[in-house]
Amino acid sequence: MIKDRTEREKQEDLQKWAHGWKGRQKAHRKAFKPVHEEFSSLIGSMRRDPSWRRRFGDE
């Protein structure tokens, strides 16, 4: 039978997860950098395009 975890054990697991969060976040940024750059350049070109600007109400 599965034993109920104590509050302390739950907190320890949470701390372990939180401690490893920074590394996972950095790895994610590194892996998705080309995707983020592609999106930002796409959005930048859309902002410069007058037809898109009219559509979004920037002008």
Backbone as XML, in Angstrom:
<?xml version="1.0"?>
<chain id="A" units="angstrom">
  <residue number="1" name="MET">
    <atom name="N" x="0.834" y="-1.188" z="0.000"/>
    <atom name="CA" x="0.000" y="0.000" z="0.000"/>
    <atom name="C" x="0.882" y="1.256" z="0.000"/>
  </residue>
  <residue number="2" name="ILE">
    <atom name="N" x="0.420" y="2.269" z="-0.719"/>
    <atom name="CA" x="1.182" y="3.512" z="-0.804"/>
    <atom name="C" x="1.024" y="4.297" z="0.491"/>
  </residue>
  <residue number="3" name="LYS">
    <atom name="N" x="2.162" y="4.661" z="1.072"/>
    <atom name="CA" x="2.065" y="5.413" z="2.334"/>
    <atom name="C" x="1.804" y="6.891" z="2.034"/>
  </residue>
  <residue number="4" name="ASP">
    <atom name="N" x="1.068" y="7.507" z="2.922"/>
    <atom name="CA" x="0.810" y="8.934" z="2.756"/>
    <atom name="C" x="2.091" y="9.704" z="3.046"/>
  </residue>
  <residue number="5" name="ARG">
    <atom name="N" x="2.375" y="10.647" z="2.183"/>
    <atom name="CA" x="3.585" y="11.446" z="2.397"/>
    <atom name="C" x="3.319" y="12.517" z="3.448"/>
  </residue>
  <residue number="6" name="THR">
    <atom name="N" x="4.310" y="12.723" z="4.257"/>
    <atom name="CA" x="4.156" y="13.754" z="5.287"/>
    <atom name="C" x="4.307" y="15.125" z="4.643"/>
  </residue>
  <residue number="7" name="GLU">
    <atom name="N" x="3.887" y="16.131" z="5.357"/>
    <atom name="CA" x="3.993" y="17.507" z="4.862"/>
    <atom name="C" x="5.454" y="17.871" z="4.597"/>
  </residue>
  <residue number="8" name="ARG">
    <atom name="N" x="6.338" y="17.368" z="5.461"/>
    <atom name="CA" x="7.763" y="17.667" z="5.309"/>
    <atom name="C" x="8.319" y="17.068" z="4.015"/>
  </residue>
  <residue number="9" name="GLU">
    <atom name="N" x="7.916" y="15.837" z="3.719"/>
    <atom name="CA" x="8.369" y="15.196" z="2.475"/>
    <atom name="C" x="7.869" y="15.965" z="1.256"/>
  </residue>
  <residue number="10" name="LYS">
    <atom name="N" x="6.641" y="16.430" z="1.331"/>
    <atom name="CA" x="6.093" y="17.211" z="0.217"/>
    <atom name="C" x="6.899" y="18.490" z="0.019"/>
  </residue>
  <residue number="11" name="GLN">
    <atom name="N" x="7.225" y="19.157" z="1.125"/>
    <atom name="CA" x="8.015" y="20.389" z="1.054"/>
    <atom name="C" x="9.399" y="20.123" z="0.472"/>
  </residue>
  <residue number="12" name="GLU">
    <atom name="N" x="10.007" y="18.994" z="0.866"/>
    <atom name="CA" x="11.336" y="18.659" z="0.346"/>
    <atom name="C" x="11.286" y="18.433" z="-1.163"/>
  </residue>
  <residue number="13" name="ASP">
    <atom name="N" x="10.256" y="17.736" z="-1.626"/>
    <atom name="CA" x="10.102" y="17.525" z="-3.068"/>
    <atom name="C" x="9.937" y="18.848" z="-3.797"/>
  </residue>
  <residue number="14" name="LEU">
    <atom name="N" x="9.147" y="19.719" z="-3.203"/>
    <atom name="CA" x="8.911" y="21.030" z="-3.802"/>
    <atom name="C" x="10.217" y="21.815" z="-3.893"/>
  </residue>
  <residue number="15" name="GLN">
    <atom name="N" x="11.014" y="21.750" z="-2.828"/>
    <atom name="CA" x="12.300" y="22.444" z="-2.814"/>
    <atom name="C" x="13.229" y="21.890" z="-3.892"/>
  </residue>
  <residue number="16" name="LYS">
    <atom name="N" x="13.244" y="20.563" z="-4.042"/>
    <atom name="CA" x="14.078" y="19.936" z="-5.076"/>
    <atom name="C" x="13.663" y="20.429" z="-6.452"/>
  </residue>
  <residue number="17" name="TRP">
    <atom name="N" x="12.353" y="20.468" z="-6.681"/>
    <atom name="CA" x="11.836" y="20.901" z="-7.984"/>
    <atom name="C" x="12.212" y="22.355" z="-8.230"/>
  </residue>
  <residue number="18" name="ALA">
    <atom name="N" x="12.012" y="23.200" z="-7.210"/>
    <atom name="CA" x="12.298" y="24.626" z="-7.349"/>
    <atom name="C" x="13.789" y="24.862" z="-7.571"/>
  </residue>
  <residue number="19" name="HIS">
    <atom name="N" x="14.615" y="24.054" z="-6.922"/>
    <atom name="CA" x="16.055" y="24.215" z="-7.038"/>
    <atom name="C" x="16.514" y="23.925" z="-8.470"/>
  </residue>
  <residue number="20" name="GLY">
    <atom name="N" x="15.909" y="22.944" z="-9.111"/>
    <atom name="CA" x="16.301" y="22.585" z="-10.473"/>
    <atom name="C" x="15.643" y="23.436" z="-11.539"/>
  </residue>
  <residue number="21" name="TRP">
    <atom name="N" x="14.793" y="24.354" z="-11.131"/>
    <atom name="CA" x="14.006" y="25.150" z="-12.084"/>
    <atom name="C" x="14.887" y="26.038" z="-12.950"/>
  </residue>
  <residue number="22" name="LYS">
    <atom name="N" x="15.872" y="26.693" z="-12.332"/>
    <atom name="CA" x="16.716" y="27.638" z="-13.068"/>
    <atom name="C" x="17.434" y="26.945" z="-14.224"/>
  </residue>
  <residue number="23" name="GLY">
    <atom name="N" x="17.967" y="25.763" z="-13.956"/>
    <atom name="CA" x="18.666" y="25.027" z="-15.005"/>
    <atom name="C" x="17.745" y="24.634" z="-16.142"/>
  </residue>
  <residue number="24" name="ARG">
    <atom name="N" x="16.536" y="24.219" z="-15.793"/>
    <atom name="CA" x="15.573" y="23.846" z="-16.830"/>
    <atom name="C" x="15.177" y="25.059" z="-17.657"/>
  </residue>
  <residue number="25" name="GLN">
    <atom name="N" x="15.034" y="26.199" z="-16.985"/>
    <atom name="CA" x="14.653" y="27.418" z="-17.693"/>
    <atom name="C" x="15.752" y="27.824" z="-18.679"/>
  </residue>
  <residue number="26" name="LYS">
    <atom name="N" x="17.013" y="27.745" z="-18.241"/>
    <atom name="CA" x="18.136" y="28.084" z="-19.119"/>
    <atom name="C" x="18.190" y="27.139" z="-20.309"/>
  </residue>
  <residue number="27" name="ALA">
    <atom name="N" x="17.992" y="25.850" z="-20.052"/>
    <atom name="CA" x="18.030" y="24.854" z="-21.131"/>
    <atom name="C" x="16.921" y="25.128" z="-22.140"/>
  </residue>
  <residue number="28" name="HIS">
    <atom name="N" x="15.761" y="25.501" z="-21.641"/>
    <atom name="CA" x="14.633" y="25.802" z="-22.521"/>
    <atom name="C" x="14.961" y="27.006" z="-23.397"/>
  </residue>
  <residue number="29" name="ARG">
    <atom name="N" x="15.499" y="28.051" z="-22.778"/>
    <atom name="CA" x="15.849" y="29.257" z="-23.542"/>
    <atom name="C" x="16.852" y="28.939" z="-24.635"/>
  </residue>
  <residue number="30" name="LYS">
    <atom name="N" x="17.839" y="28.118" z="-24.288"/>
    <atom name="CA" x="18.883" y="27.760" z="-25.242"/>
    <atom name="C" x="18.286" y="26.965" z="-26.408"/>
  </residue>
  <residue number="31" name="ALA">
    <atom name="N" x="17.413" y="26.025" z="-26.079"/>
    <atom name="CA" x="16.829" y="25.165" z="-27.107"/>
    <atom name="C" x="15.890" y="25.941" z="-28.028"/>
  </residue>
  <residue number="32" name="PHE">
    <atom name="N" x="15.171" y="26.918" z="-27.472"/>
    <atom name="CA" x="14.159" y="27.611" z="-28.259"/>
    <atom name="C" x="14.620" y="28.953" z="-28.805"/>
  </residue>
  <residue number="33" name="LYS">
    <atom name="N" x="15.907" y="29.275" z="-28.617"/>
    <atom name="CA" x="16.402" y="30.576" z="-29.058"/>
    <atom name="C" x="16.121" y="30.848" z="-30.544"/>
  </residue>
  <residue number="34" name="PRO">
    <atom name="N" x="16.416" y="29.902" z="-31.455"/>
    <atom name="CA" x="16.134" y="30.176" z="-32.874"/>
    <atom name="C" x="14.654" y="30.446" z="-33.131"/>
  </residue>
  <residue number="35" name="VAL">
    <atom name="N" x="13.789" y="29.748" z="-32.409"/>
    <atom name="CA" x="12.344" y="29.940" z="-32.585"/>
    <atom name="C" x="11.954" y="31.341" z="-32.126"/>
  </residue>
  <residue number="36" name="HIS">
    <atom name="N" x="12.460" y="31.759" z="-30.959"/>
    <atom name="CA" x="12.149" y="33.091" z="-30.444"/>
    <atom name="C" x="12.660" y="34.174" z="-31.390"/>
  </residue>
  <residue number="37" name="GLU">
    <atom name="N" x="13.859" y="33.974" z="-31.935"/>
    <atom name="CA" x="14.427" y="34.964" z="-32.858"/>
    <atom name="C" x="13.596" y="35.052" z="-34.128"/>
  </residue>
  <residue number="38" name="GLU">
    <atom name="N" x="13.150" y="33.915" z="-34.619"/>
    <atom name="CA" x="12.317" y="33.889" z="-35.821"/>
    <atom name="C" x="11.017" y="34.652" z="-35.591"/>
  </residue>
  <residue number="39" name="PHE">
    <atom name="N" x="10.375" y="34.397" z="-34.446"/>
    <atom name="CA" x="9.126" y="35.088" z="-34.123"/>
    <atom name="C" x="9.336" y="36.590" z="-34.002"/>
  </residue>
  <residue number="40" name="SER">
    <atom name="N" x="10.397" y="37.002" z="-33.310"/>
    <atom name="CA" x="10.599" y="38.438" z="-33.115"/>
    <atom name="C" x="10.896" y="39.134" z="-34.441"/>
  </residue>
  <residue number="41" name="SER">
    <atom name="N" x="11.627" y="38.475" z="-35.333"/>
    <atom name="CA" x="11.892" y="39.105" z="-36.632"/>
    <atom name="C" x="10.613" y="39.161" z="-37.465"/>
  </residue>
  <residue number="42" name="LEU">
    <atom name="N" x="9.788" y="38.131" z="-37.353"/>
    <atom name="CA" x="8.515" y="38.115" z="-38.071"/>
    <atom name="C" x="7.609" y="39.245" z="-37.589"/>
  </residue>
  <residue number="43" name="ILE">
    <atom name="N" x="7.521" y="39.396" z="-36.274"/>
    <atom name="CA" x="6.691" y="40.456" z="-35.703"/>
    <atom name="C" x="7.251" y="41.827" z="-36.084"/>
  </residue>
  <residue number="44" name="GLY">
    <atom name="N" x="8.572" y="41.956" z="-36.063"/>
    <atom name="CA" x="9.201" y="43.219" z="-36.454"/>
    <atom name="C" x="8.888" y="43.582" z="-37.889"/>
  </residue>
  <residue number="45" name="SER">
    <atom name="N" x="8.940" y="42.608" z="-38.792"/>
    <atom name="CA" x="8.646" y="42.897" z="-40.199"/>
    <atom name="C" x="7.166" y="43.217" z="-40.394"/>
  </residue>
  <residue number="46" name="MET">
    <atom name="N" x="6.303" y="42.572" z="-39.611"/>
    <atom name="CA" x="4.869" y="42.884" z="-39.704"/>
    <atom name="C" x="4.605" y="44.312" z="-39.240"/>
  </residue>
  <residue number="47" name="ARG">
    <atom name="N" x="5.319" y="44.747" z="-38.210"/>
    <atom name="CA" x="5.124" y="46.112" z="-37.698"/>
    <atom name="C" x="5.547" y="47.155" z="-38.716"/>
  </residue>
  <residue number="48" name="ARG">
    <atom name="N" x="6.579" y="46.834" z="-39.516"/>
    <atom name="CA" x="7.063" y="47.791" z="-40.515"/>
    <atom name="C" x="6.163" y="47.828" z="-41.747"/>
  </residue>
  <residue number="49" name="ASP">
    <atom name="N" x="5.404" y="46.778" z="-41.973"/>
    <atom name="CA" x="4.555" y="46.677" z="-43.160"/>
    <atom name="C" x="3.301" y="47.541" z="-42.979"/>
  </residue>
  <residue number="50" name="PRO">
    <atom name="N" x="3.081" y="48.527" z="-43.873"/>
    <atom name="CA" x="1.947" y="49.454" z="-43.696"/>
    <atom name="C" x="0.576" y="48.773" z="-43.691"/>
  </residue>
  <residue number="51" name="SER">
    <atom name="N" x="0.396" y="47.723" z="-44.490"/>
    <atom name="CA" x="-0.925" y="47.077" z="-44.529"/>
    <atom name="C" x="-1.241" y="46.407" z="-43.195"/>
  </residue>
  <residue number="52" name="TRP">
    <atom name="N" x="-0.234" y="45.802" z="-42.561"/>
    <atom name="CA" x="-0.448" y="45.205" z="-41.242"/>
    <atom name="C" x="-0.708" y="46.282" z="-40.203"/>
  </residue>
  <residue number="53" name="ARG">
    <atom name="N" x="0.009" y="47.403" z="-40.340"/>
    <atom name="CA" x="-0.162" y="48.480" z="-39.355"/>
    <atom name="C" x="-1.583" y="49.021" z="-39.402"/>
  </residue>
  <residue number="54" name="ARG">
    <atom name="N" x="-2.116" y="49.177" z="-40.599"/>
    <atom name="CA" x="-3.517" y="49.633" z="-40.713"/>
    <atom name="C" x="-4.456" y="48.610" z="-40.095"/>
  </residue>
  <residue number="55" name="ARG">
    <atom name="N" x="-4.173" y="47.351" z="-40.345"/>
    <atom name="CA" x="-5.038" y="46.286" z="-39.830"/>
    <atom name="C" x="-5.044" y="46.256" z="-38.300"/>
  </residue>
  <residue number="56" name="PHE">
    <atom name="N" x="-3.880" y="46.503" z="-37.702"/>
    <atom name="CA" x="-3.795" y="46.477" z="-36.235"/>
    <atom name="C" x="-4.115" y="47.821" z="-35.599"/>
  </residue>
  <residue number="57" name="GLY">
    <atom name="N" x="-4.353" y="48.837" z="-36.424"/>
    <atom name="CA" x="-4.736" y="50.143" z="-35.892"/>
    <atom name="C" x="-3.590" y="50.931" z="-35.299"/>
  </residue>
  <residue number="58" name="ASP">
    <atom name="N" x="-2.362" y="50.665" z="-35.756"/>
    <atom name="CA" x="-1.220" y="51.434" z="-35.240"/>
    <atom name="C" x="-1.147" y="52.812" z="-35.877"/>
  </residue>
  <residue number="59" name="GLU">
    <atom name="N" x="-1.803" y="52.965" z="-37.036"/>
    <atom name="CA" x="-1.743" y="54.270" z="-37.717"/>
    <atom name="C" x="-3.096" y="54.922" z="-37.711"/>
  </residue>
</chain>
